[in-house]
């Protein structure tokens, strides 16, 4: 099975100002580190705040309603 490594990301959840970063790799290719990720239509950020998710849903609804 061939993996598309461009679809794999890493995110570190922490309330610290400077969280510990670790480089994960698959097949000797480092995975991209991101600060937000969309999983099952729920947007997560490194602080586990829902502010980004609320903005995402609001903008998505506004686009459908043509605002």
C-alpha positions in Angstrom: 0.0 0.0 0.0 1.4 3.4 -1.0 0.9 6.3 1.5 0.4 9.8 0.2 2.6 11.6 2.8 1.4 15.0 1.7 -1.9 14.2 3.5 -0.3 13.4 6.8 0.4 16.1 9.4 1.4 16.4 13.0 0.0 18.7 15.7 1.0 19.1 19.3 -1.8 19.9 21.8 -0.5 21.9 24.8 -1.4 24.9 26.9 2.3 25.9 27.3 3.6 29.0 25.6 6.4 27.0 24.0 5.3 23.4 23.6 7.8 20.6 23.0 8.2 20.0 19.3 9.1 16.6 18.0 9.8 15.7 14.3 7.8 12.7 13.2 8.7 10.9 10.0 7.4 8.1 7.8 9.7 6.5 5.3 12.5 8.9 6.4 10.3 11.9 5.3 9.5 14.5 8.0 5.8 15.1 8.4 4.6 18.7 8.2 3.9 20.4 11.6 0.6 22.4 11.7 -1.1 24.6 14.2 -4.7 23.8 13.1 -6.2 20.7 11.7 -9.7 19.7 10.4 -10.8 16.3 11.5 -14.4 15.0 10.9 -15.5 18.6 10.3 -14.2 19.8 13.6 -11.4 22.3 13.5 -8.7 21.8 16.3 -5.9 24.1 17.2 -2.8 23.6 19.4 -4.6 25.1 22.4 -7.8 23.0 21.9 -9.8 26.3 21.6 -13.1 26.2 19.7 -12.8 29.8 18.5 -11.3 28.7 15.1 -14.0 26.1 14.7 -16.8 28.6 15.5 -15.3 31.0 12.9 -15.0 28.2 10.4 -18.7 27.1 10.8 -19.9 30.8 10.8 -18.0 31.5 7.5 -19.2 28.3 5.9 -22.9 29.1 6.8 -22.5 32.7 5.6 -21.1 31.5 2.3 -24.1 29.2 1.8 -26.6 32.0 2.7 -24.7 34.4 0.4 -23.8 37.0 3.0 
